[in-house]
Amino acid sequence: MSRTREIDDDLEHASLEAVYEQLDTSSKGLTSVEAQTRIGQYGRNELNDKEVSDLQKFLRFFWGPIAWMIEAAALLSLLMEHWADLTIIMVLLLYNAVSGFWQERKASNALAALKAGLAPKATVLRDGHFSSIDSAEVVPGDVVRIKLGEVVPADVRFIEGDYISIDQSALTGESLPVSKKIGDEGYSGSIAKQGEMHAVVISTGNNTFFGRTASLVAGAGGEASHSQRATTQIGNFLILISVLLCVILVGFEVNQDVVVKHLWQWSDLAAIARMVLVLLIASIPVAMPTVMTVTNSLGAQKLARKKAIVSRLEAIEELAGVDILCSDKTGTLTKNILTLGDPILFDSSTTDDLILAGALASERGSEDAIDKAVCGGLKESKLLDDYQVTRFVPFDPVSKRTEGQVTDPAGKAIRYTKGAPQVIIELCALDDDVKSKAKQTVSDLAAKGLRALGVAESTDDGKIWCFLGILPMLDPPRDDSQQTIARAKAHGLHVKMVTGDDVAIGSEISTQLGMGSHLIAAADMFTRDMDMSHLSDHITGCVEKADGFGRVFPEHKYGIVKALQDRGHIVAMTGDGVNDAPALKQADCGVAVSGATDAARAAADLILTAPGLSTIIEAIDESREIFERIINYILFRVAMTLDIMFVVVLATVFFGFSPLTPIMIILLALLDDIPIITIAYDNTQLPKEPVRWEMRRLLFISSFMGIMAIAQSFGLLLIGMEWLSNSEWQSWIKLNQEQVQTVVFLQIVAGGHLLLFVMRSRASIFRPPWAAMPLFLAIVGTQIFAVLMCGFGWFVTALPWTIIGLVWIYILVWMVVLDVMKLALYYKLAQDQHSM
């Protein structure tokens, strides 16, 4: 296969004689025997990829630090026959896996979509005659016939025929079909729009331009997402704390039994194991994966209502942190509809006459973009009905012009022609001044990124041509593009244009939209032998500083995204074609715009069903709110996890008993975790800038608030222990040790939920945004149930109602204290960040 790749590199630009020699073929094609031999040598003309089974995809959700902690707790529960614990843990674990797998299952495989873009049949010259075969059987050296509407089956060099126009926009990003002549190359997967030619196949399968794109897709996006890395770090942090506390707990118990009491029995080992189980279950944020999955799933539903379909849940969190948006030009920022600019007159008396002349040199009803644009520029299409077309000569790459021979309403024969301005200028007998002016006009239009058409007429059967003028052609920006770019900037995004068109064209549109004018020709910056996955600091620096890129090929788009990621940016990439698929998959959030190909949609994380970029800004708003909900939950959950773990260990070390029974731990999982899932519906403040997983800051804040929560819980435990030994307090309300456990249980259930109210906002709890009704009702309902449990003794030792009231007063006072401490902490962090 390496030999094939070397040959292909040479054959793209080699002479046709060299092509025939290297491939051992001719314009007469191959024999069936030769073709069969070459299938064994080069392989079938199809993309090779490694399939990942659904089972492997599903099992991924059971792998990782958080999952390991949950599974370890489930195993211990099974060994100790704690069936209630086991049931709760397994239900949450399975729910998270099934939900995540189902969401990802909706996304099609990118390589499968690329395969679908290949031509199913090809017309091949074998044994001296043309026949139709499966495109997978085409081999290098085959001669194929390609005509209107057919898909090019492999990379080819055109060898015979007058003219063919190929639409390769999905591969290269060029906005118009490209005219080909003998010797030119055609890409696998492109579509013939006009004409018919014969071509020799120079590469097939993964060695084609199309196949190299597929290879980039297969190798792109292999790294873990920011969300996955963040949850891994959280899991590692909690595992470390949990292991340290378990060592302290076990060490203390062994010391008490062996060193102090000089007694050791196997029952002591079972007791220690039970305590470790309690601590382990207390330390595991069992509902964390579920909360993140549910929050993202609800967010995905909201985005769907806003015309944005999510194919990978983690992409929602990635989108929230995006600071650079790489946008395709054609069809995304522009309308992808070629239109006329302001005509420039020479010998034509009016602009209407000039446009009419251009229309008479066009084919009526043609799907050709240029012909449609010129005819569409007429104020009244009925004007063409007054002229009778006697002959029409279509565009070909040799003459570079079209010609219409017509009879006007007076019966006079006239010829009209349009085409490349340089050709039309030379066709007409112009004096030097007029010729210089015409050429300068064309240069000025090119500098502005506008294409130009020259138009001329002849009234003497083509002997003398009169230069009527120039018709500028442009693909105008979408009506909402400029506003969308402005909104993106207001959201802290830097938008870079990435287009297959020339730099001048891209620069003009970019300047009009306020995106900047510093565009770089990607082909000049990226060399063919450059490893796009390992770019130099110089290249990545140039990519970061540029406002956009022109003349971009698929490997360039991939390299642009990778370079920006290497510079620490979170990158979103938009696109609609096969050429965009590698970059879409490599990007932190790939966005397939409306009308995208199957390959682009399959490689993307977000699929827009409404045209333009405005939907992306709405999706970013929604994703940032979703991200805030997840961050708020993690801040709360880590703080509460530290609270429960340390209170259990401190109580055991200082007072010699566990403040929470195993049944209380189960009830905590039910009452503290499950209702919190409703945080997915919560109201949040919308961040004005991109938000990221700042793990040091997140763990610092949650640890600080965790220490405050520990002080709250352990403080109440100290009061409870004092109560047990204080005869005056006991004479007022008698409490025993089991009731003190219930007091701690009630404080953790109620105090935990109030801590969530504190942590869910960066502002005071007494200022909006207020908690959403589903979250508020879930917490109120939980607290009512917890109070009734403690009052009537359901599953726990009953408490006097007076004690329950005192506990609630204690919790409410602490809620205000925690809120004040939170505000002080955020103020200090903001001051430190500002000073930096």
SVG drawing of the C-alpha trace seen along z (x, -y; Angstrom):
<svg xmlns="http://www.w3.org/2000/svg" viewBox="-45 -55 53 69">
<polyline fill="none" stroke="black" stroke-width="0.4" points="0.0,0.0 2.9,-2.4 4.0,-1.9 0.5,-3.1 0.7,-6.2 4.1,-7.1 2.7,-6.6 -0.3,-8.8 1.8,-11.7 3.6,-11.7 0.6,-11.0 -1.4,-14.1 0.9,-16.4 2.8,-14.1 2.3,-14.1 -0.3,-11.8 2.4,-9.8 4.1,-9.3 0.7,-8.3 0.2,-5.6 3.8,-4.4 3.7,-4.1 0.2,-2.5 1.1,-0.2 -2.1,-1.2 -3.3,-3.3 -6.3,-5.2 -7.8,-1.7 -8.0,-0.7 -7.3,2.7 -8.4,6.2 -10.6,8.0 -7.7,10.2 -5.4,7.2 -8.1,5.5 -8.6,8.6 -4.9,8.8 -4.8,5.1 -7.6,5.6 -5.2,8.0 -2.4,5.5 -4.2,2.2 -7.3,3.5 -10.9,2.7 -12.0,-0.8 -13.7,-1.4 -12.8,-2.9 -11.4,-0.7 -12.3,-1.4 -12.3,0.3 -15.7,0.8 -16.4,0.4 -19.2,2.7 -22.3,1.4 -21.3,3.6 -17.9,1.8 -19.5,-1.6 -21.9,-0.6 -19.2,0.8 -17.3,-2.5 -19.9,-4.0 -18.7,-1.6 -15.1,-2.7 -13.4,-5.6 -12.7,-6.8 -16.3,-7.7 -17.6,-4.5 -15.0,-2.4 -16.0,-4.0 -19.6,-3.2 -18.8,0.4 -16.6,0.9 -19.4,-0.2 -21.8,2.2 -19.3,5.1 -19.0,4.4 -22.7,4.2 -23.1,7.5 -20.5,9.2 -22.1,7.9 -25.6,8.6 -26.7,5.0 -29.4,5.5 -31.0,2.0 -27.6,0.3 -26.8,2.6 -30.2,1.9 -29.9,-1.9 -26.3,-1.9 -27.0,0.4 -30.1,-1.4 -28.2,-4.7 -25.2,-3.2 -27.3,-1.4 -29.5,-4.5 -26.4,-6.6 -25.0,-4.0 -28.2,-3.4 -29.0,-7.2 -25.5,-8.0 -25.4,-5.1 -28.9,-5.9 -27.9,-9.6 -24.7,-8.6 -26.5,-5.8 -28.4,-8.5 -25.3,-9.7 -24.3,-7.9 -20.8,-6.6 -18.8,-9.2 -16.9,-6.7 -20.1,-4.9 -21.5,-8.2 -18.3,-8.8 -18.7,-5.4 -22.3,-6.4 -20.9,-9.3 -19.0,-7.1 -20.4,-6.3 -22.2,-2.9 -21.5,-2.2 -18.9,-3.2 -18.7,-3.0 -15.3,-1.3 -13.5,-0.5 -12.6,3.2 -11.6,5.6 -12.2,2.8 -15.7,1.9 -17.5,-0.2 -19.5,1.6 -21.1,0.8 -19.5,2.3 -19.5,1.7 -17.3,-1.3 -15.6,0.9 -14.1,2.9 -12.4,-0.1 -8.6,0.2 -5.7,-2.2 -5.1,-2.1 -8.8,-1.7 -10.3,-4.1 -13.7,-5.4 -16.4,-7.5 -18.0,-10.2 -21.0,-12.2 -23.7,-14.6 -25.1,-13.6 -22.5,-10.8 -20.3,-10.6 -16.5,-10.4 -15.7,-6.8 -12.0,-7.4 -9.2,-10.0 -8.7,-10.4 -6.9,-12.3 -9.0,-13.4 -7.7,-12.1 -10.4,-12.5 -13.4,-14.7 -14.3,-18.3 -15.5,-19.5 -16.8,-18.6 -17.8,-20.7 -17.3,-19.0 -18.9,-20.0 -16.3,-19.3 -17.5,-21.8 -18.2,-19.1 -14.6,-18.0 -12.6,-21.3 -15.1,-24.0 -15.0,-25.8 -18.4,-27.6 -18.7,-26.9 -18.3,-23.9 -14.8,-23.6 -14.3,-23.2 -11.9,-20.4 -9.9,-19.8 -7.6,-17.1 -4.8,-16.5 -6.8,-17.9 -7.5,-15.8 -10.9,-14.8 -11.6,-13.8 -13.5,-10.7 -16.9,-11.7 -17.3,-14.8 -20.3,-15.1 -20.4,-15.9 -22.6,-18.9 -22.1,-19.4 -20.4,-17.7 -18.7,-14.3 -15.1,-13.1 -13.0,-9.9 -10.5,-9.6 -7.8,-7.3 -7.9,-6.2 -4.8,-7.1 -5.8,-6.1 -8.6,-4.3 -10.0,-3.6 -8.2,-5.1 -5.5,-6.6 -7.9,-8.9 -8.4,-12.5 -11.8,-11.3 -10.1,-8.4 -7.4,-10.6 -10.2,-12.8 -11.8,-9.6 -8.5,-8.7 -8.3,-12.1 -11.8,-11.5 -10.8,-8.1 -7.8,-9.6 -9.5,-12.8 -11.0,-13.4 -9.3,-10.5 -8.6,-12.4 -10.9,-12.5 -13.2,-15.5 -12.7,-18.2 -15.8,-16.9 -14.3,-13.4 -11.0,-14.7 -12.8,-16.8 -14.9,-14.0 -11.7,-11.8 -10.0,-14.5 -13.0,-14.8 -13.0,-11.0 -9.3,-10.9 -9.7,-13.6 -12.5,-11.8 -10.7,-8.5 -7.6,-10.0 -9.6,-11.5 -11.6,-8.3 -8.5,-6.1 -6.8,-8.4 -9.8,-8.5 -10.3,-4.7 -6.7,-4.2 -7.2,-6.5 -10.4,-4.8 -9.0,-1.2 -5.8,-2.2 -7.8,-3.7 -10.0,-0.7 -7.1,1.8 -5.3,-0.3 -8.3,-0.4 -8.9,3.4 -5.3,4.6 -3.2,2.0 -5.7,0.6 -8.0,3.4 -5.6,6.3 -8.5,8.1 -9.0,9.3 -11.8,11.4 -13.0,12.0 -16.2,10.2 -14.1,7.1 -12.9,7.4 -16.5,7.6 -17.3,4.5 -14.4,2.6 -15.5,3.8 -19.0,2.5 -17.6,-0.9 -15.4,-1.0 -18.5,-0.3 -20.4,-3.1 -17.6,-5.5 -17.1,-4.3 -20.8,-4.7 -20.8,-8.1 -17.8,-9.2 -19.2,-8.2 -21.3,-10.8 -23.5,-8.0 -25.8,-10.3 -23.1,-12.5 -23.0,-10.7 -26.8,-10.5 -27.2,-14.2 -24.7,-15.1 -26.4,-12.8 -29.9,-14.0 -28.9,-17.6 -27.2,-17.2 -30.2,-15.2 -32.7,-17.9 -30.4,-20.4 -30.2,-18.4 -34.0,-18.5 -34.1,-22.2 -31.4,-22.6 -33.5,-20.4 -36.4,-22.8 -34.0,-25.6 -33.1,-23.7 -29.9,-22.2 -29.6,-18.4 -27.0,-17.1 -25.3,-13.8 -22.7,-13.7 -23.8,-14.8 -20.3,-15.9 -20.4,-18.4 -22.9,-20.5 -20.3,-21.2 -17.6,-21.7 -19.7,-24.3 -20.0,-26.3 -16.3,-26.7 -15.7,-27.5 -13.7,-30.7 -12.8,-30.3 -15.4,-29.5 -14.0,-28.4 -16.7,-29.0 -17.0,-27.8 -17.9,-30.6 -20.0,-29.2 -23.6,-28.5 -22.8,-29.3 -21.8,-33.0 -22.9,-33.5 -26.1,-32.5 -24.4,-30.1 -26.4,-31.8 -24.3,-33.5 -25.8,-36.9 -24.9,-39.9 -23.2,-42.9 -23.4,-46.4 -22.7,-46.1 -19.8,-48.1 -20.6,-49.7 -18.3,-50.1 -20.2,-50.2 -23.5,-49.2 -25.9,-52.1 -27.7,-50.8 -27.2,-48.2 -30.4,-46.5 -29.1,-46.1 -25.8,-44.7 -27.6,-42.2 -29.9,-41.2 -26.9,-40.6 -25.4,-38.4 -28.6,-36.5 -28.8,-35.9 -25.3,-34.4 -26.7,-32.0 -28.7,-28.8 -32.2,-29.4 -33.3,-26.9 -29.8,-25.8 -28.7,-24.7 -25.3,-26.3 -24.7,-28.8 -23.4,-31.6 -26.2,-31.2 -28.8,-31.3 -27.2,-34.4 -27.2,-36.3 -30.7,-35.4 -31.8,-36.1 -30.5,-39.7 -33.1,-40.5 -35.9,-42.8 -38.3,-41.0 -37.5,-37.5 -40.2,-37.9 -37.7,-40.0 -35.9,-36.8 -39.2,-35.6 -38.7,-38.3 -35.5,-36.7 -35.3,-33.4 -32.2,-31.3 -30.8,-29.7 -27.6,-28.2 -26.0,-28.0 -22.3,-27.1 -21.8,-26.1 -18.7,-27.0 -15.6,-25.0 -12.2,-25.4 -10.4,-26.1 -12.4,-29.0 -13.5,-30.0 -16.7,-31.6 -20.3,-30.8 -22.0,-32.1 -25.6,-32.6 -26.8,-33.2 -30.2,-34.9 -32.6,-36.7 -33.9,-39.9 -37.6,-41.2 -36.7,-43.0 -35.4,-39.8 -31.7,-40.8 -29.1,-38.0 -26.9,-38.9 -24.3,-37.0 -23.7,-37.5 -20.9,-36.0 -19.9,-36.0 -16.9,-34.5 -13.5,-35.2 -13.0,-38.9 -9.5,-38.6 -10.7,-36.4 -13.6,-38.7 -11.3,-41.8 -8.9,-40.1 -11.8,-39.1 -12.8,-42.7 -10.9,-45.3 -10.2,-47.8 -7.8,-50.6 -5.0,-50.6 -6.7,-53.0 -10.0,-51.1 -8.2,-47.8 -6.1,-49.1 -9.2,-50.4 -11.1,-47.1 -8.2,-45.1 -7.8,-47.5 -11.5,-47.1 -11.2,-43.3 -8.1,-43.6 -10.0,-46.0 -12.9,-43.5 -10.6,-40.6 -9.0,-42.6 -12.4,-42.9 -13.0,-39.2 -15.5,-39.5 -15.6,-37.3 -16.1,-39.1 -17.7,-38.2 -17.0,-40.0 -19.9,-40.5 -19.7,-41.3 -21.9,-41.3 -21.4,-40.9 -23.8,-42.0 -21.6,-40.7 -21.6,-36.9 -18.7,-37.1 -16.2,-39.1 -16.1,-42.1 -17.1,-42.1 -18.2,-45.0 -17.2,-45.0 -20.4,-45.9 -19.2,-45.7 -18.4,-43.7 -20.8,-41.8 -19.4,-41.4 -20.5,-38.1 -20.6,-37.5 -22.0,-35.1 -23.4,-37.7 -23.4,-37.3 -26.5,-36.0 -28.8,-38.7 -28.2,-37.7 -24.4,-36.9 -23.1,-40.4 -25.5,-40.5 -24.5,-36.9 -20.8,-37.7 -21.4,-40.7 -23.3,-38.6 -20.5,-36.0 -18.0,-38.7 -20.3,-39.8 -20.2,-36.2 -16.4,-36.3 -15.9,-34.3 -13.4,-35.0 -14.8,-33.9 -12.3,-32.8 -13.3,-32.2 -12.2,-28.9 -12.9,-28.7 -11.8,-26.8 -12.2,-30.0 -9.4,-32.4 -8.0,-34.6 -9.3,-37.8 -12.9,-36.5 -12.8,-35.4 -11.1,-38.6 -13.8,-40.7 -16.6,-38.8 -14.7,-38.7 -14.2,-42.4 -17.8,-43.1 -18.9,-41.0 -16.5,-42.6 -14.3,-39.5 -11.1,-41.1 -9.1,-41.2 -6.0,-39.2 -6.6,-36.0 -3.8,-33.5 -3.6,-31.1 -3.6,-27.8 -1.8,-26.1 1.1,-28.5 1.4,-27.8 0.8,-24.0 3.1,-21.9 1.9,-18.5 4.4,-16.5 3.6,-18.3 2.3,-16.3 -1.0,-18.1 -1.1,-16.5 2.3,-17.9 2.7,-21.4 5.6,-23.8 5.1,-26.8 5.6,-29.1 2.7,-27.6 0.3,-27.4 1.2,-31.1 0.3,-32.1 -2.9,-30.2 -3.9,-31.8 -3.2,-35.4 -5.0,-35.0 -8.6,-36.2 -9.2,-33.4 -7.9,-31.1 -8.4,-30.8 -7.6,-28.0 -8.2,-25.5 -8.1,-21.7 -9.4,-19.1 -6.1,-18.4 -5.6,-22.1 -8.9,-22.5 -7.9,-19.6 -4.5,-21.3 -6.1,-24.7 -8.3,-23.1 -5.4,-21.1 -3.1,-24.2 -5.7,-26.2 -6.2,-23.4 -2.5,-23.1 -2.6,-26.8 -5.1,-26.1 -8.3,-27.1 -11.6,-25.3 -12.6,-25.2 -15.9,-24.9 -15.8,-24.2 -18.7,-24.6 -19.0,-22.9 -21.3,-21.2 -19.2,-19.1 -17.1,-16.0 -14.0,-18.3 -15.1,-19.5 -15.6,-16.1 -12.0,-15.6 -12.0,-19.1 -15.6,-18.6 -14.6,-15.4 -11.3,-16.9 -12.9,-20.0 -14.1,-20.2 -17.5,-20.8 -18.1,-20.1 -21.2,-21.8 -22.8,-20.6 -24.8,-23.5 -28.1,-23.2 -28.0,-21.2 -24.7,-19.4 -23.7,-16.2 -24.2,-12.9 -20.4,-12.7 -20.4,-16.2 -23.5,-15.4 -22.0,-12.1 -18.7,-13.7 -20.3,-16.6 -21.4,-16.9 -24.1,-19.5 -26.3,-19.5 -28.1,-22.6 -31.4,-22.2 -32.0,-26.0 -29.7,-27.9 -27.0,-30.3 -25.0,-30.7 -27.5,-32.4 -28.7,-29.1 -25.1,-28.5 -25.3,-31.5 -28.5,-30.4 -27.0,-26.9 -24.0,-28.5 -26.3,-30.4 -28.2,-27.2 -24.9,-25.2 -23.5,-27.8 -26.6,-27.6 -26.3,-23.8 -22.7,-24.0 -23.5,-26.3 -26.0,-23.7 -23.5,-21.0 -20.8,-23.1 -23.3,-24.1 -24.1,-20.5 -20.5,-19.4 -19.6,-22.3 -22.4,-21.1 -21.8,-17.4 -18.0,-17.5 -18.6,-19.7 -21.3,-17.4 -19.2,-14.3 -16.4,-15.8 -18.8,-16.7 -20.2,-13.1 -16.8,-11.4 -15.1,-13.6 -18.0,-13.6 -18.1,-9.8 -14.3,-9.5 -14.1,-12.3 -17.0,-10.9 -15.5,-7.5 -12.1,-8.7 -13.2,-11.2 -16.4,-9.6 -16.0,-5.9 -19.2,-5.5 -20.5,-6.1 -22.9,-9.1 -24.7,-7.4 -26.1,-3.9 -26.0,-1.9 -29.8,-2.5 -29.2,-6.2 -26.5,-6.1 -29.1,-4.4 -31.7,-7.0 -29.1,-9.8 -28.6,-8.3 -32.4,-8.5 -33.2,-11.8 -30.0,-13.8 -29.1,-12.6 -32.2,-11.6 -34.2,-14.9 -31.1,-16.8 -31.5,-15.4 -34.1,-18.2 -31.2,-20.7 -31.3,-19.9 -34.3,-22.3 -32.8,-25.0 -32.5,-28.7 -29.0,-30.0 -27.2,-33.2 -25.9,-33.3 -22.1,-33.7 -21.0,-36.4 -17.7,-34.7 -16.8,-31.1 -16.8,-28.8 -14.3,-26.0 -13.5,-23.3 -11.1,-25.1 -10.4,-22.2 -8.1,-23.8 -10.6,-26.6 -13.6,-24.2 -11.9,-21.8 -10.7,-24.7 -14.2,-26.3 -15.9,-23.0 -13.3,-22.0 -13.6,-25.3 -17.3,-25.1 -16.9,-21.4 -14.8,-22.4 -17.6,-24.9 -20.2,-22.1 -18.0,-19.9 -17.9,-22.6 -21.7,-22.8 -22.2,-19.0 -19.5,-18.3 -20.6,-21.3 -24.1,-19.9 -22.6,-16.5 -20.6,-18.2 -23.7,-19.8 -25.4,-16.4 -22.6,-14.7 -22.7,-17.5 -26.4,-17.0 -25.9,-13.3 -23.7,-14.2 -25.4,-17.4 -28.0,-16.6 -29.7,-19.9 -30.3,-19.6 -31.3,-15.9 -33.8,-17.0 -35.4,-19.3 -35.4,-16.9 -33.9,-13.4 -31.8,-12.2 -29.9,-9.0 -27.0,-8.1 -29.3,-6.7 -31.3,-10.0 -28.1,-11.9 -27.5,-9.9 -30.9,-10.9 -30.1,-14.5 -26.9,-14.3 -28.9,-12.5 -31.5,-15.2 -28.9,-18.0 -27.1,-16.4 -30.3,-15.9 -31.7,-19.3 -28.4,-21.2 -27.2,-19.5 -30.1,-20.8 -29.8,-24.3 -26.2,-24.1 -27.3,-23.5 -29.4,-26.7 -26.2,-28.5 -23.9,-27.0 -26.3,-27.2 -25.6,-31.0 -22.5,-33.2 -24.7,-35.9 -26.5,-35.9 -29.3,-33.3 -31.6,-36.3 -31.1,-37.5 -32.2,-36.0 -32.0,-33.8 -34.4,-32.0 -34.5,-28.2 -36.7,-26.6 -40.0,-25.2 -39.1,-21.5 -36.0,-21.8 -37.7,-23.8 -40.6,-21.4 -38.3,-18.4 -36.3,-19.8 -39.3,-21.0 -41.0,-17.6 -37.8,-15.8 -37.5,-18.0 -41.1,-17.3 -40.6,-13.6 -37.3,-13.8 -39.0,-15.7 -41.9,-13.2 -39.4,-10.3 -37.5,-11.8 -40.7,-12.8 -42.5,-9.4 -39.4,-7.2 -39.7,-5.8 -36.4,-3.8 -34.6,-5.9 -35.0,-6.5 -37.7,-9.1 -36.9,-12.6 -39.0,-15.0 -40.6,-17.7 -38.9,-20.4 -35.4,-18.9 -36.5,-18.9 -37.4,-22.5 -34.1,-23.4 -32.1,-21.5 -33.9,-23.5 -33.1,-26.8 -29.5,-25.7 -29.5,-24.8 -31.1,-28.1 -28.6,-30.1 -25.8,-28.2 -27.3,-28.7 -26.8,-32.5 -23.3,-31.9 -22.4,-29.7 -23.8,-32.3 -21.7,-35.0 -18.6,-32.9 -19.4,-32.0 -19.7,-35.7 -16.4,-36.5 -14.7,-33.6 -15.8,-34.7 -14.9,-38.3 -11.4,-37.3 -11.0,-35.0 -12.2,-37.9 -9.7,-40.3 -6.8,-37.8 -7.7,-37.2 -8.0,-41.0 -4.6,-41.6 -3.0,-39.1"/>
</svg>
